[in-house]
Amino acid sequence: MSDTDPEKRPLATTTGYEPRYDSLDAWRGVACLMVVILHTGYFVLSWSSTEGSAVRNGVVWCFRWLEMGVPLFFVISGYCIAASMDRHRRRGDSPWNFLVRRFRRIYPPYWASLLAFVVVNWSLDRLGLIWLHRGPNSLELLSPGRLDWSQWLGNVTLTETWRQSAWGGSSVEVYTRVAWSLCFEEQFYFVGFLTLLLFPRRLYGALMVLTALIVGFRIFAFDVGWLFHYRGTFIELWQEFAVGLLVYWRLVVPTTRDSKIMVSLTLMVLLGVGLAWSFRSTWVAAAFGLALIELRRFDERAKGWRWLGPLRACGHRSYSIYLIHLLVCTIGNELLVWLGISNFWARAFVVTPIVATVAVGVGWIFFDLVESRFLHPRRSESPVAAG
C-alpha cells in the first residue's frame, strides 16, 4: 500500500470514485435486520421442539445463518473508519480529534442503552416478572445484581471482552449480550487512532504492515494452540475489519493497476483460507469485500432505486437498533409465547415478524431521542456495530 504520491493528488480525478459509498447505508440496513431477526427468530425456534422434522431443522438452520450479519458490519466499519482517518489526515486535523469524535459518537448512546437494560430488568425483577428477561424462548438477560464491580467496569468502559485477561476479576459477562462486538469496534478505533498518530504520512503502509503482522501471528498462534489466549482482543477479528480497509484503499486511494489487482487477490486468498479452514465469518467478510468492489460502479445508479429507501433509513439508524433491540426481542418473545403462541410455525410467522418489527421501531425511537444528539454532521462517519 504505497502512499507517497496519492496523498498529494485529488481523489476523484485519479481514481474515479469519491470516498462516500452511499450503498453502504443499505448494506448496513441489511446487516442490521439480519441480526434483529436472528435474535428474535432463531432462539424462539431453536429452543422449541424440532425433533423428527427435517423441514423445521432446516428453517432453524436458515435463521442461524443470519449471524453472518456481524462480519458484514465489521467490513463496513473498516471502510468507514478508513474514510474517517483519511479525511482527518488530509484536513490536517489532530488524531486526538479523531479519538474524541469516536468517543462522543459511541459511548453516550451506549451508556443510555445500558441504563435502559438495567432499569427495565430491575423493574421486572421487582414486579416478580423475572421470567420475562430470563425465560426459555430467548437470549436471557441477567439481573443487575448478578454482576460484580469488575464486570460492571468492563461493561461501562466497553473492555469486558478482554478485561479479565488484562487485570483479572470475575468471568466475562457482557450485560447487554450484544455489546461484545462494540468492544471489538472500540479496539479497532483505538488502533486506528494510534496509526494516525504515529504514521500520518505512511498511514496505508503502516496499516498494511500491521495487518500482515496480525495475520502472521494468528497463523502461528492457531498452529501452536495459543489463539484462545487472545479471545476478546482486536487480534481475533482484525482480518474482518481489515477487509473494509482494503476495500477503501482499493476503491478510493490513487495507486497502480497492479496494486489494485493485488488487493483483489488478497481478498480471494482470504476467502479461500476461510473456506478451507471453515472460518465462516472470515470467508463471508472476504466475499462481501469482493462484492463491494464489484458493486461500486452501480452506486450512483442505486441512489435512484426507491425500494432501497427503507433499508437506507434502517442502516442510518442501525447503531440505535443494535443497542436496544435485544431488550425488546427477549421480553417480546417471552410475552407472546406466554400468551399462547407456542406452535413452531406460529413462532416463525407470528412471533418473529411482530417482535422484530417492534424492536426496529423502538430502535428508531431511541435514535430520535438519544443517538441523533451525538451524530456527526456527515452520515458517512456513523459507526457500524452488530449483535
Helices and strands as residue ranges (DSSP letters): G 6-8, H 11-15, H 23-37, I 38-42, H 43-46, H 54-64, G 65-68, H 69-91, H 95-126, G 130-132, G 144-146, H 149-157, H 160-167, H 180-198, G 200-202, H 203-224, G 227-230, H 234-252, H 257-276, H 280-295, G 296-298, H 299-302, G 306-308, H 309-316, H 318-338, H 344-346, I 347-351, H 352-369, G 371-374, G 379-381
